[in-house]
Amino acid sequence: MIAIYKKELRTYLTSMIGYVFIAFILVIIGIFFTAYNLQYGYPLFAYTLSSVTIIFLITVPLLTMRIIAEETKQKTDQLLYTAPVSVGKIILGKYLALLTVFLIPIFIICLYPLILAQFGTVAFAGSYTAILGFFLLGSADIAIGMFISSITESQIIAAVLTVGVLYICTYMMSGISSLVPATAIASLLVFTGIILIIGFIIYYLLHNAVIAALIAAICETALIIVYFVKSSVLEGAVQNLMGVFDIHTHFNNFLNDILDLNGLVYFISVIVFFLYMAIQTIQKRRWS
């Protein structure tokens, strides 16, 4: 794993990708920091960070689009599959390399509240809590981008899909959830569609139609039983489910000077889930 980590980190730091990623983040945050905090004298650094989260829609796809997709396209992934190291360690090594590149601008950003303190009183606890939330948000986005890179061999497709998924999860999820009625029948229909999608995913991973159909049938039967026995359980269930994918809402607590342990667990869970999905995707390709 260490060898893979060093290889990936060296790749990013000896090419333009890593430096463009770092420079773009610092330039955008520097512009907003100068405008809001220095020029207008706004004392909350969290306000700057809340205004620049859109940069992840550009920087994360740039950083993650090649991490696995390029090796799949060039067939160099076969060397990794035959290496005496588990797929989990391969994915973890690659992710830690991406995280290290991301930590470089984070460490520099940590200096901004100190600079701001030279001009007045600064709430350091709130500023660094916001920076922690910004780091967790970026780390979760990187994990999502890495998973998407694992499901395609095209860097362009990986980048476009990553932009789309991050945009929906960051800016559109709350709006979409408000369009779905909070009734039990609406939840029944939505969850039925989700079960069908899960069935197709299981079939894609296992290539076994019987197992996929059996799992889908069991889930659908349980859903129908819940609907007829206690339909109130399904009321508002779709909104609750969509709230799980609303990444930005969990970031907001960190911006409000709250060291949100639930948010911390949430972001760690997102990272672990998408890394696990990336591992399963590579495992499938490894044995196919």
Sequence and secondary structure as in RCSB ss.txt:
>XXXX:A:sequence
MIAIYKKELRTYLTSMIGYVFIAFILVIIGIFFTAYNLQYGYPLFAYTLSSVTIIFLITVPLLTMRIIAEETKQK
TDQLLYTAPVSVGKIILGKYLALLTVFLIPIFIICLYPLILAQFGTVAFAGSYTAILGFFLLGSADIAIGMFISS
ITESQIIAAVLTVGVLYICTYMMSGISSLVPATAIASLLVFTGIILIIGFIIYYLLHNAVIAALIAAICETALII
VYFVKSSVLEGAVQNLMGVFDIHTHFNNFLNDILDLNGLVYFISVIVFFLYMAIQTIQKRRWS
>XXXX:A:secstr
 HHHHHHHHHHHHTSHHHHHHHHHHHHHHHHHIIIIIIIS    HHHHHHHSGGGHHHHHHHHHTTTTHHHHHHT
THHHHHTSSS HHHHHHHHHHHHHHHHHHHHHHHTTHHHHHGGGS   HHHHHHHHHHHHHHHHHHHHHHHHHHH
T S HHHHHHHHHHHHHIIIIIHHHHHHHS  SHHHHHHHHHHHHHHHHHHHHHHH  HHHHHHHHHHHHHHHHH
HHHH GGGGTTHHHHHHHHT HHHHHHHHHTT   HHHHHHHHHHHHHHHHHHHHHHHHHHH 
